[in-house]
Amino acid sequence: MARTRFDHWPCSVARAVDLLGDAWMVLILRDAFYGVRRFEDFQSNLGIGRNVLTQRLSSLVEAGMLQRVPYQDRPVRHEYRLTDKGRGLFDIVLALVRYGDDWLAPDGPPVVLRDRETGARVDPIVVDRHTGQPIDPRAITVEPGPGFPEEHLARAKADGRFA
């Protein structure tokens, strides 16, 4: 069964979800953020089939989120390193960590994040880039931006997406 594509939708959330594809993609990225680089380590940590891991890693490389870098010549072996585009997803992974810790971990967080320099515990939240204040979804409004297609504006307003 073919997967529904969202890469052409006038919505940044839909496009990002389309890029991420499925849960394996997010879990592979999570492990990459935690320092995993080699195929065997991803497979061992995730318990994922080789064929599925090969396909997901190829998709992440093709999308520009990971790059394959040789670490051995004979035989040639590669590791997977995050690119700037891949590191740009760190906020999403942190938001998922926070949500999981707050709502899905009754015995406490399975992983604790610490600042590498100070050793202080890191407790991620989403903040406004301009004010540094936490964002409350009840305190924001949504309006069409410069990338919203004009031909969809009337319908979006009619169905209540925009005031």
C-alpha positions in Angstrom: 0.0 0.0 0.0 1.4 3.4 -1.0 2.0 6.0 1.7 0.1 9.3 1.4 2.6 12.1 0.6 2.4 15.4 2.3 5.5 17.1 0.9 3.4 19.4 -1.4 0.9 20.5 1.3 1.0 24.2 2.3 1.8 23.2 5.9 5.2 23.0 7.6 4.0 20.2 10.0 2.8 18.1 7.1 6.0 18.6 5.2 8.2 17.7 8.2 6.1 14.6 8.9 6.4 13.6 5.3 10.2 14.0 5.5 10.4 11.9 8.7 8.2 9.1 7.3 7.7 6.8 10.2 8.7 6.0 13.8 11.9 4.3 12.7 13.2 7.5 11.2 12.6 9.4 14.4 14.2 6.6 16.5 17.3 6.4 14.2 17.6 10.2 14.5 17.3 10.0 18.3 20.1 7.4 18.4 22.2 9.7 16.1 21.7 12.6 18.5 22.8 10.2 21.3 26.0 9.5 19.4 25.3 6.3 17.5 27.0 6.3 14.1 27.5 2.8 12.8 25.0 0.5 11.2 25.5 -2.4 13.6 25.0 -0.1 16.6 21.7 1.3 15.2 20.6 -2.3 14.5 21.6 -3.5 18.0 20.1 -0.5 19.9 16.8 -0.5 18.0 16.3 -4.2 17.3 15.4 -3.3 13.7 15.7 -5.6 10.7 18.7 -5.0 8.4 16.5 -4.4 5.4 14.4 -1.8 7.2 17.4 -0.1 8.7 19.2 0.0 5.3 16.1 1.6 3.7 15.6 4.2 6.5 19.3 5.2 6.6 19.3 5.6 2.8 16.2 7.8 3.0 17.8 9.9 5.7 21.0 10.3 3.6 18.9 11.1 0.5 16.9 13.7 2.4 20.2 15.3 3.6 19.7 14.6 7.3 22.6 12.1 7.6 25.8 11.8 5.6 27.7 8.5 5.0 31.3 8.9 5.9 33.9 6.1 5.4 35.7 5.1 8.7 37.5 2.1 7.3 39.3 1.3 4.0 39.6 -2.5 3.9 36.8 -3.4 3.6 35.2 0.0 3.1 32.8 0.7 6.0 30.7 3.8 6.6 29.3 5.6 9.5 26.3 8.0 9.5 26.8 11.5 10.8 24.1 14.2 11.3 24.2 17.1 8.9 23.0 20.6 9.8 19.6 19.7 8.4 19.5 16.6 10.6 20.7 18.5 13.7 17.8 20.9 12.9 15.4 18.2 14.1 16.9 18.1 17.6 14.2 20.4 18.9 11.6 18.0 17.7 13.3 15.0 19.4 13.7 17.1 22.6 10.0 18.0 22.5 9.2 14.2 22.2 11.5 13.5 25.1 9.8 16.1 27.2 6.3 14.8 26.3 7.3 11.2 26.9 8.9 12.1 30.3 5.9 14.1 31.4 3.0 11.9 30.2 4.3 8.4 29.4 7.0 7.6 32.0 5.2 6.8 35.3 8.5 5.5 36.9 10.5 8.6 35.8 12.4 9.5 32.7 14.2 6.5 31.1 17.0 8.8 30.0 18.3 12.0 31.8 19.8 14.7 29.6 22.8 16.6 31.1 24.8 19.6 29.9 28.2 18.3 28.8 30.1 21.2 30.5 28.3 21.7 33.7 26.7 18.4 34.4 23.4 20.1 35.1 20.2 18.4 34.1 18.6 19.7 30.9 14.9 20.0 31.0 13.7 21.0 27.5 10.8 23.3 26.8 9.7 25.2 23.6 10.3 28.9 23.9 9.7 31.9 21.6 12.9 32.8 19.8 12.3 36.5 20.3 11.2 36.6 24.0 12.7 33.5 25.4 9.4 32.8 27.0 7.6 29.4 27.0 4.9 29.1 24.3 1.4 28.3 25.5 -0.8 27.0 22.6 -3.8 28.8 24.2 -2.0 32.1 23.8 -1.3 32.1 20.1 -3.2 32.7 16.9 -2.5 31.3 13.4 -2.6 33.4 10.3 -1.5 32.7 6.7 2.2 33.3 6.0 4.1 34.3 2.9 4.3 30.7 1.8 0.6 30.0 2.0 -0.9 29.5 -1.5 -3.4 32.2 -2.4 -5.6 29.6 -4.1 -6.2 27.8 -0.7 -6.8 31.0 1.3 -10.6 31.2 0.9 -11.1 27.6 1.9 -8.8 27.9 4.9 -10.7 30.9 6.2 -14.1 29.2 5.5 -13.1 26.1 7.5 -11.9 28.2 10.4 -8.1 27.7 10.2 -7.6 31.5 9.9 -9.6 34.4 11.3 
